[in-house]
Amino acid sequence: ANWRTIVSTILAGAIFGFLLYDGKTIEDRLYITAFTLLSGGFLFGAVFMTTDPVTGPSTQIGRYFYGFAIGAITIVIRRYSGYPEGIMFAILLMNIFAALIDEVVLLVRYRGGKK
């Protein structure tokens, strides 16, 4: 398991959980964020499911972006839909874009982003 995907997924979940959930005080927002990260299958998905080497990106920078997008999409699905657990949908959605993420990273790295 690559730690880059795990850390970026949890970091994005914490950031978006803090920003998107309502709370009267900062302590309320921190409590809701901690509850969001520790409840359901978020940590299970972040540790065991996002690190699949076959369906994820192979570049190091791509893994950061992949994990961050999974965490962000998960919190958006949890917050704005009627579905309480969005980690599977986020992983499946980002698996579609894993090859594209690798292509963009390699294009920017080796060509400098120029045509």
Long-range contacts (C-beta under 8 A, 24 or more apart in sequence): 1-47, 1-48, 1-51, 2-51, 2-53, 2-56, 2-63, 4-60, 4-63, 4-64, 4-67, 5-46, 5-50, 5-51, 5-56, 5-63, 5-64, 5-66, 5-67, 5-70, 6-46, 6-47, 6-50, 6-51, 6-67, 7-67, 8-63, 8-64, 8-65, 8-66, 8-67, 8-68, 8-71, 9-45, 9-46, 9-50, 9-67, 9-68, 9-70, 9-71, 9-74, 10-37, 10-43, 10-46, 10-71, 11-68, 11-71, 12-67, 12-68, 12-69, 12-70, 12-71, 12-72, 12-75, 13-37, 13-42, 13-46, 13-71, 13-72, 13-74, 13-75, 14-71, 15-71, 15-72, 16-71, 16-72, 16-75, 16-76, 17-75, 20-75, 20-76, 20-79, 21-79, 36-75, 36-78, 40-84, 40-85, 40-87, 41-85, 41-87, 41-88, 42-74, 42-87, 44-87, 45-70, 45-74, 45-87, 45-88, 45-91, 46-70, 46-71, 46-87, 49-87, 49-88, 49-91, 50-91, 55-95, 55-98, 56-95, 56-98, 57-98, 57-99, 57-101, 57-102, 57-105, 58-102, 59-101, 59-102, 59-105, 59-106, 59-109, 61-105, 61-109, 62-98, 62-101, 62-102, 62-104, 62-105, 65-101, 65-105, 66-94, 66-97, 66-98, 66-101, 69-94, 69-97, 70-94
